[in-house]
Amino acid sequence: MTKGFKHKLGEGGYGSVYKGKLRSGRFVAIKMLEKSKANGQEFINEVSTIGRIHHVNVVQLVGFCAKGSKRALVYDFMPNGSLDKYRFSEEGINSLDCKTMCEISCGVACGLEYLHRGCNMQILHFDIKPHNILLDENFIPKVSDFGLARLSPLGNSIVSLTAARGTMGYIAPELFYKNIGAVSNKADVYSFGMLLMEMASRRKNLNARAEHTSQIYFPSWIYDQIKEGNEVEMGDATDDESKIRKKMIIVALWCIQMNPNDRPTMSRVKKMLEGDVESLKCLQSLFYVHKKCL
């Protein structure tokens, strides 16, 4: 199926991913888990979680294999790779226009809304980041990698965790500081907001090399600019592109509120992204205190 594991797509803490081809001619991606992960919770999580999911914006699990100490997960192959290689590219082979970026963000929001409300169990992902958003041949996004996911009854709004999980830069503050609020699906909303901010701004949220100290943490800087009514330069963006980016930034700011209860649901986020920037609630009403925790 993998022709001797010749075509390596990538690797991470979980192991390596290879391109393969089934007898039917269907191309797949095979995730080979490291031995330390193979018998652990990540393999169990991935199979038990994604096995019950069927949605256009969630990666499809084709099958899995457990033989001896080896564990493998087989997914549909995504020819355009992950969002990570497109988010900061303004021009060139990996560039995507603002409209496409917004469409991708809407697709991710749809996928998360389904995970939170569309299954017979609530699924909390806990690791939303660019590497875990895969793009098919038509750039339709697919939420992937459920190794850190948690299942919870639909009626349960609070989840108990013994330790923080996720990737630095995208982890919700309540996973570190228990006094901020309870852990719930709003943690995914926060991670999505941090992802959305990077997609809109085409830069990392945290940049220690910024020209001005006020711009080191982009969400705080852009919040101040928009709240004060300052025009924010968007490069050579057209008026329509600037409106799309501004809309994405405002929605992102709503998603990364410090208090989980102040963040919108993914259903609300999806509606905000599908609407016009003029229809968004006044930014001045945001209770944004994130910079106090830097």
C-alpha positions in Angstrom: 0.0 0.0 0.0 2.9 2.4 0.8 5.4 0.9 -1.6 8.0 0.5 1.1 7.1 3.7 2.9 8.9 5.7 0.1 6.6 8.8 0.0 6.7 10.5 3.4 4.2 13.3 3.9 5.4 14.5 7.3 6.1 13.6 10.9 5.4 14.8 14.4 5.3 13.7 18.0 2.8 11.0 17.1 5.0 9.4 14.4 5.2 9.6 10.6 2.6 10.0 7.8 3.0 8.3 4.4 1.1 8.4 1.1 -0.3 5.1 0.0 -2.7 3.7 -2.6 -5.4 1.1 -2.1 -6.1 -1.7 -4.6 -9.1 0.2 -5.7 -6.8 3.1 -6.8 -7.9 5.4 -3.9 -5.0 7.4 -2.5 -4.7 7.5 1.3 -2.5 8.9 4.1 -1.2 6.3 6.6 -0.3 7.6 10.0 2.2 5.2 11.6 2.2 5.8 15.4 5.4 5.6 17.4 5.5 2.6 19.9 5.2 5.0 22.8 1.9 6.3 21.3 0.6 3.0 19.7 -0.7 1.4 22.9 -1.7 4.6 24.6 -4.7 6.9 24.7 -4.0 8.7 21.5 -4.6 5.7 19.3 -7.8 4.7 21.2 -9.0 8.4 21.1 -8.4 8.6 17.4 -10.2 5.4 16.5 -13.1 5.8 18.9 -13.7 9.4 18.1 -13.3 9.8 14.4 -15.0 6.4 13.7 -18.3 8.0 14.5 -17.9 11.1 12.5 -19.2 11.8 9.0 -19.0 15.4 7.8 -17.6 17.2 4.8 -15.3 19.3 7.0 -13.9 16.5 9.1 -11.2 14.1 7.7 -12.6 10.6 6.9 -11.0 7.6 8.7 -10.8 4.9 6.1 -9.5 2.2 8.4 -6.9 1.3 11.0 -4.5 -1.6 11.7 -3.1 -3.1 14.9 -0.6 -5.8 14.5 1.8 -6.7 17.3 3.3 -3.4 18.6 2.5 -1.5 15.4 -0.5 0.8 15.0 -1.6 2.6 11.9 -4.5 4.9 11.0 -5.6 5.2 7.4 -7.2 8.4 6.1 -8.3 9.9 2.9 -5.3 11.6 1.2 -5.5 15.4 1.1 -3.6 16.6 -2.0 -3.2 20.3 -0.9 -1.7 19.4 2.5 -2.3 21.4 5.6 -3.3 25.0 6.1 0.0 25.7 7.7 1.8 26.2 4.4 -0.7 28.7 3.2 -1.6 30.9 6.1 1.4 33.4 5.9 1.9 33.3 2.1 0.9 36.6 0.4 2.1 35.7 -3.0 3.6 32.8 -4.9 2.7 29.1 -5.3 1.2 28.8 -1.9 -0.8 32.0 -1.8 -4.6 32.0 -1.3 -6.8 35.1 -1.7 -8.9 36.6 1.1 -12.1 35.1 -0.2 -10.7 31.6 -0.2 -9.2 32.1 3.3 -12.6 33.2 4.6 -14.3 30.2 2.9 -11.8 27.9 4.5 -12.4 29.5 7.9 -16.2 29.0 7.4 -15.6 25.3 6.6 -13.5 24.8 9.8 -16.2 26.5 11.8 -18.8 24.1 10.3 -16.6 21.1 11.2 -16.3 22.3 14.8 -20.0 23.0 15.1 -20.7 19.5 14.0 -18.2 18.1 16.5 -19.8 20.1 19.3 -23.5 19.6 18.4 -24.0 17.2 15.4 -23.0 13.8 16.9 -24.7 11.7 19.5 -21.8 12.6 21.7 -20.1 16.0 22.1 -16.5 15.9 20.7 -14.0 18.4 22.0 -10.9 18.5 19.8 -8.4 20.4 22.0 -5.8 20.8 19.3 -7.1 23.1 16.6 -4.2 24.6 14.8 -3.0 25.1 11.1 -1.2 21.7 11.0 -4.5 19.9 11.9 -6.6 21.6 9.1 -6.1 19.6 5.9 -7.2 20.8 2.4 -8.6 18.6 -0.3 -8.2 19.1 -4.1 -10.8 21.9 -4.0 -9.4 23.5 -0.8 -12.3 22.3 1.3 -10.9 22.1 4.8 -11.0 19.0 7.0 -10.4 19.0 10.7 -8.0 16.2 11.6 -5.9 14.6 14.3 -8.1 13.6 17.2 -5.4 12.2 19.4 -6.2 14.7 22.2 -10.0 14.7 21.7 -12.5 14.1 24.5 -16.0 12.7 24.2 -18.7 14.1 26.5 -22.5 13.7 26.7 -24.3 16.4 24.7 -25.9 17.8 27.9 -22.5 18.2 29.7 -21.1 21.7 29.3 -18.1 21.1 31.5 -15.2 18.6 31.0 -12.8 17.5 33.7 -9.1 17.4 32.7 -6.1 16.5 34.8 -3.6 18.5 32.6 -3.6 21.1 29.9 -3.6 19.7 26.3 -3.0 21.2 22.9 -0.3 23.4 21.2 1.2 26.5 22.7 -0.2 29.6 21.1 -3.6 28.0 20.6 -4.4 26.7 24.0 -7.3 28.4 25.8 -6.3 30.1 29.1 -8.7 28.1 31.3 -6.7 25.0 30.6 -3.9 26.6 32.5 -5.7 28.8 35.0 -8.6 27.2 36.7 -9.9 30.5 38.2 -10.7 31.8 34.7 -13.5 29.4 34.0 -14.5 25.8 33.5 -13.2 23.8 30.6 -15.8 23.2 27.8 -16.1 23.3 24.1 -15.3 27.0 24.4 -11.7 25.9 24.5 -12.0 24.9 20.8 -13.6 28.3 20.1 -10.6 30.0 21.6 -8.1 27.9 19.5 -10.2 28.6 16.4 -10.0 32.3 17.1 -6.2 32.2 17.3 -6.1 30.3 14.1 -8.6 32.7 12.4 -6.5 35.7 13.5 -3.4 34.3 11.8 -5.4 33.6 8.7 -6.7 37.1 8.5 -3.5 39.0 9.4 -1.1 36.6 7.5 1.3 36.8 10.4 2.0 35.0 13.7 0.0 36.2 16.7 3.2 36.4 18.7 6.2 38.1 17.1 9.1 39.0 19.4 10.9 40.7 16.4 8.1 43.2 15.8 9.3 46.8 15.0 7.2 48.2 17.8 6.7 46.6 21.2 3.0 47.3 21.0 2.9 44.9 18.0 4.6 41.9 19.6 1.2 40.4 20.4 -0.9 41.1 17.4 -4.4 40.4 18.8 -3.9 43.1 21.5 -2.5 45.6 19.0 -5.2 45.1 16.4 -7.9 45.2 19.1 -6.7 48.7 20.1 -6.5 49.9 16.5 -10.1 48.8 15.6 -11.6 50.0 18.9 -10.1 53.4 18.4 -11.4 53.5 14.8 -7.9 53.6 13.2 -7.5 52.4 9.7 -5.4 49.2 9.6 -3.2 48.8 6.5 -3.8 45.5 4.8 -1.0 45.7 2.2 -2.3 46.0 -1.4 -5.7 44.6 -0.4 -8.8 45.9 -2.2 -11.7 47.4 -0.3 -13.6 44.1 -0.5 -10.5 42.2 0.7 -10.0 44.6 3.6 -13.6 44.1 4.7 -13.2 40.4 4.6 -10.0 40.5 6.7 -11.6 43.0 9.2 -14.6 40.7 9.6 -12.3 37.7 10.3 -10.3 39.7 12.8 -13.4 40.9 14.7 -14.8 37.4 14.8 -11.4 36.1 16.0 -11.4 38.7 18.8 -14.8 37.5 20.0 -13.5 33.9 20.0 -10.4 34.7 22.2 -12.2 36.4 25.0 -10.5 35.5 28.3 -13.7 34.3 30.0 -15.1 31.2 28.2 -18.6 32.4 28.8 -18.0 35.5 26.8 -17.0 33.5 23.7 -19.7 32.7 21.1 -20.6 29.1 20.2 -19.3 27.7 17.0 -22.8 28.0 15.5 -22.7 31.7 16.2 -19.2 32.0 14.9 -20.3 30.4 11.6 -23.1 32.9 11.2 -20.8 35.8 11.9 -18.3 34.7 9.3 -21.1 34.2 6.7 -22.5 37.7 7.3 -21.1 41.2 6.5 -18.7 43.0 8.7 -21.3 45.8 9.2 -23.6 43.3 10.8 -21.1 42.4 13.6 -21.8 43.6 17.1 -19.9 46.8 18.0 -16.3 45.9 19.0 -16.4 48.4 21.9 -18.6 46.0 23.8 -15.9 43.4 23.9 -14.4 42.7 27.3 -10.9 41.9 26.0 -8.3 41.5 28.8 -6.0 39.0 27.1 -3.0 41.4 27.2 -3.1 41.4 31.0 -2.1 37.7 31.1 1.0 38.1 28.8 
